[in-house]
Amino acid sequence: MDIKKERVDSDQLTKRLVELFFKDFLEFFCPDLAKIVDFNSVDFPNKELYSGIIEGEKTISDVLAKVNLLDGQEQYILIHLEIQSSRDVDIPRRMFRYFCNIWMKHEKPVYAFALFIDESRWKEPISNVFTREFMGTELTYKFHLQKTKNYKYEEYLDYPNPIVTAFLIRMNYGKKSRALVKAESMKRIEKYYNLTETQIETLLHFIDRLLFLDEEETKEFKDIIKQEEYEEVNKMMLTTLQEEILEEKIKIEKLEIAKKSLQKGYPIEEIAEITGLLLEEVKKLEAEIKS
């Protein structure tokens, strides 16, 4: 798969995971906030307010949630989450700019949290404070920041929270085999009996795609899940493979419809809307037809 598309897919999958398990996410990473939120009121508003302020290529998943508080003191607050897939020392400035846009549009309290899920070990921490000063005019903006690699894998193997199960693969598992970590993480999905099919699929896809295994590791992973104790993981992987084959067939059909529509002169925006393809995909197909 194209590296850029793989990253975009991973970012979208991460965003979907957080939105599906929003309560679990807050309860683990933001426990004090979770205690005062009315989770029956959660809404994810359109983030058009971000347009025009993001410089360059966006490689993070963002979630903006509107929630009521249990005590009713505020009509609602906005929770801004950034899931960062690589080290970025510029995050304080960008978080401040996001805050400004959110405040300008809503003028409501904002809880801001950045989570780094990159696999690297940092020699120096990244600041969670943005400051500016000029001749007595001062600004200090502080937000919450965590890094999954700072959590020890062994301590959370049986933690009763599905979002933690997903992020096990980005915790610090030392010299453990990546294949074993992947199998162990997937194995723990089966203990959550009340999950919907969509939630189970999202957890599985997140673990599968964000812990990429090379050829040798993949062989080890396949050998592990053949063992009796990983029987459910083996079944889930077979189901996932069947789904991916079906998705690929559907994608080919969509591209064929788009190709015929382009040849007939239909607008690319309408083609993208009808087929469900990304506008960039339709544009690329159009360029291939013209070449």
Salt bridges, closest charged atoms under 4 A:
ASP9 OD2 - LYS5 NZ 3.11
GLU27 OE2 - LYS23 NZ 2.48
GLU55 OE1 - ARG93 NH2 3.45
GLU55 OE2 - ARG97 NH1 2.72
GLU57 OE2 - ARG7 NH2 2.32
ASP62 OD1 - LYS47 NZ 3.71
ASP62 OD2 - LYS58 NZ 2.88
GLU82 OE1 - LYS58 NZ 3.92
GLU82 OE2 - HIS80 NE2 2.49
ASP88 OD2 - ARG94 NH2 2.49
ASP90 OD2 - ARG93 NH2 2.69
ASP118 OD2 - LYS147 NZ 2.90
GLU119 OE2 - ARG178 NH1 3.29
GLU154 OE2 - LYS176 NZ 3.00
ASP158 OD1 - ARG188 NE 3.56
GLU184 OE1 - ARG188 NH1 2.58
ASP208 OD1 - LYS182 NZ 2.85
GLU217 OE2 - ARG178 NE 3.20
ASP223 OD2 - LYS219 NZ 3.49
GLU229 OE1 - LYS187 NZ 3.24
GLU231 OE2 - LYS235 NZ 3.68
GLU232 OE2 - LYS235 NZ 3.62
GLU243 OE1 - HIS205 NE2 3.78
GLU281 OE2 - LYS251 NZ 2.84
GLU286 OE2 - LYS290 NZ 3.66
